[in-house]
Amino acid sequence: MHIKTRYYILTAVLSYLFFMMSSLPASKLVSLAEDNKLITAKLYGVYGSLWSGGAEQINIPNQSPITDFQWSLNPASFLIAKISSEVSGNIKKQKIIGNISMNAWGTVEATDVRARISSPVMQELIQMPLGELGGVFNLNIDSIILNDSPLPSITGTLKWSNAKLTMAETVALGHINIAIKQNTTNQLTATISNNKGQLSLDGTAIIDDKKSYTLNLRITPQQNISSDITQSLTFISRRQTDGSYLIKRKGNLREFGM
């Protein structure tokens, strides 16, 4: 039998089996997966079918619960040997939408992930000693690919609008843009910039597959900043001849509990 003919027959058989399964209640399929330890997450209030359904809450180990989670499979994805679904949910009452797919080799990819996150919630999520945050975060992830590599491949941006940071004094950082892309197979690079802030930011942060990071960030005080904030920069870096402060740091994200 011709190889192409075998491929079409196999695709047809698998599609038929999948469509048969998709008509089953999602709660039964989730219970089966949990009983066989195929998933580590715990789903509550599951409804609908595998084709289109949702769960009232999903608990993932060491992560914030996802509430009002919904999915809807895309039948066209079967034509390219993928299972793809539109998904949405809420984390700490912040809505997240996107697409999740898995190909025949088991590679999982999330695309077009969008979320608008308030500063108090972002502060809870990152759990880092940064002082008090102000403003709104807009997450726009073009692609996250999960495979055998310890470091996922990520392409996207994080925009922090009307950014403010309060420690001893509040400093307005304007609109911060962080562009993330995969540098090599073992590194992610984040390019940091901003505009309309009391401090001008320009730099990069690199993270490798062992969670080690390298930070190179230039901070330049603008004319509308107080002398107290400028003075506080001297505690973290020396003033350069052009008036900027260059921060160079190396470490591991485990130091921050990540």
ABEGO torsion letter per residue (X at the ends): XBAAAAAAAAAAAAAAAAAAAAABBAAAAAAAAAAAGABABBBBGBBEBAABBBBABBBBBGBBBBBGBBBBBBAAAAAAGBBBBBBBBBBGGBBBBEBBBBBAAGBBBBBGBBBBBBAAAAAAAAGBBAEBBBEBBBBBBABBBBBABABBBBBEBBBBBGBBBBBABBBBAEBBBBBBBBABAABBBBBBBBBGBABBBBEBBBBBAAGBBBBBBBBBBBAABBAAAAAAAAAABBBBAAGBBBBBBBBBAAAAGX
